[in-house]
């Protein structure tokens, strides 16, 4: 539906013009079935400035990929399972490639939850499943020059407590 498309582009692509893109896709989908990325690109190009067209298109396809593959839920499921699978003292290292993934990992490592407040007992004490043992690691310029895809990678390391 139109609402589903808009929500997908807004939440997973972090697009400010999600409504406009959704409207145009719905309009064109009514005329002809959209079967190729070229067709989708032709619908979206007129809506975005040339200087940032690659950035916007990347976000559109990111949103579609995340929705189709259910990627964020897979990350949440993995993180929940690590609490049971890792022994105390075991370490987990996760590489995220965009802000949506990183936000989930960072929040879980810090609070043991995906959203909301840390749960405390009646005395105000709380226990966390992980202790962050390394600060955020990002690639330096040399690494990025060797491997351009590394530019958005963020490595987070935590230890089971």
C-alpha positions in Angstrom: 0.0 0.0 0.0 0.9 3.6 -0.2 1.3 3.8 3.6 3.6 0.8 3.6 5.8 2.2 0.9 6.0 5.6 2.6 6.9 4.0 6.0 9.5 1.8 4.3 11.2 4.8 2.6 11.0 7.0 5.6 12.1 4.5 8.3 14.6 2.3 6.3 15.9 4.8 3.8 15.7 7.8 6.1 14.3 9.9 3.2 12.8 13.3 3.8 10.9 13.2 0.5 9.5 9.7 1.1 5.9 10.8 0.4 6.8 12.4 -2.9 8.6 9.3 -4.0 5.8 7.0 -2.9 3.2 9.1 -4.7 5.2 9.0 -7.9 5.7 5.2 -7.7 2.0 4.6 -7.0 1.0 6.8 -9.9 3.4 5.1 -12.4 2.7 1.6 -11.1 -0.9 2.2 -12.1 0.1 2.8 -15.7 2.7 0.1 -16.0 4.2 -2.6 -13.8 7.6 -1.6 -12.5 9.9 -4.6 -13.3 13.4 -3.1 -13.5 15.6 -0.8 -11.5 15.9 1.3 -14.6 12.2 1.9 -14.6 12.2 2.8 -10.9 15.2 5.1 -11.4 13.3 6.9 -14.2 10.4 7.5 -11.9 12.6 8.8 -9.1 15.2 10.9 -11.0 12.9 13.9 -11.7 12.2 14.2 -7.9 15.7 14.5 -6.7 18.6 17.0 -7.3 21.3 15.7 -9.7 24.1 16.4 -7.3 22.7 14.0 -4.7 20.9 11.5 -7.0 23.2 8.6 -6.2 22.8 9.2 -2.5 19.0 9.2 -2.7 18.8 6.2 -5.0 21.2 4.3 -2.7 18.8 5.0 0.2 15.8 4.0 -1.9 17.3 0.6 -2.7 18.6 0.3 0.9 15.0 0.7 2.2 13.8 -1.9 -0.3 16.6 -4.3 0.6 16.0 -3.9 4.4 12.3 -4.5 4.0 12.6 -7.5 1.6 15.3 -9.2 3.6 13.9 -8.2 7.0 17.5 -7.2 7.9 16.9 -5.2 11.1 14.8 -8.0 12.6 17.6 -10.4 11.8 20.0 -8.2 13.7 17.7 -8.0 16.7 17.2 -11.8 16.7 21.0 -12.4 16.5 21.6 -10.0 19.4 19.0 -11.7 21.6 20.5 -15.1 20.9 24.0 -14.0 21.8 22.9 -13.3 25.3 22.1 -17.1 25.6 24.9 -18.4 23.5 27.9 -16.5 24.9 29.4 -17.5 28.2 30.4 -14.8 30.7 33.6 -13.3 29.4 32.8 -14.2 25.8 33.2 -11.4 23.3 31.1 -10.3 20.4 32.3 -8.1 17.6 29.7 -6.7 15.1 30.3 -4.6 12.1 27.4 -2.3 11.0 27.3 -0.5 7.7 24.6 2.1 8.2 23.0 4.1 11.0 19.9 1.9 11.3 22.0 -1.2 12.1 24.5 0.7 14.2 21.7 2.3 16.3 20.3 -1.2 17.2 23.7 -2.7 18.0 24.9 0.4 20.1 21.6 0.5 22.1 21.6 -3.2 22.8 25.3 -3.2 23.9 24.6 -0.2 26.2 21.3 -1.2 27.7 20.5 -4.8 26.8 17.3 -3.5 25.1 16.4 -2.2 21.6 14.3 0.7 22.9 13.0 2.3 26.1 14.6 2.6 29.5 16.9 0.1 31.2 14.8 -2.1 33.5 15.7 -1.7 37.2 14.7 -3.6 40.3 12.9 -2.0 43.2 16.3 -0.7 44.6 17.2 1.0 41.3 19.8 -1.6 40.4 20.1 -3.0 36.9 22.1 -5.7 35.2 23.3 -5.4 31.6 24.2 -8.4 29.4 27.3 -6.7 27.9 30.1 -4.4 28.9 31.6 -2.4 26.0 35.3 -3.1 26.0 36.5 -1.1 23.0 35.4 2.3 21.8 33.9 2.4 18.3 36.3 1.4 15.6 36.0 3.0 12.2 38.3 2.7 9.2 41.1 5.2 8.7 41.7 6.9 5.3 44.3 4.3 4.3 41.8 1.5 4.8 39.1 3.4 2.9 41.5 4.0 0.0 42.2 0.3 -0.2 38.6 -0.7 0.2 36.0 2.0 -0.6 33.2 -0.1 0.8 34.8 0.1 4.3 34.0 3.8 4.5 30.7 3.4 6.4 31.8 0.3 8.5 31.6 0.6 12.3 33.0 -2.1 14.5 31.7 -2.5 18.1 33.1 -5.0 20.6 31.4 -6.1 23.8 32.0 -8.7 26.5 29.3 -10.8 28.1 29.0 -10.1 31.8 
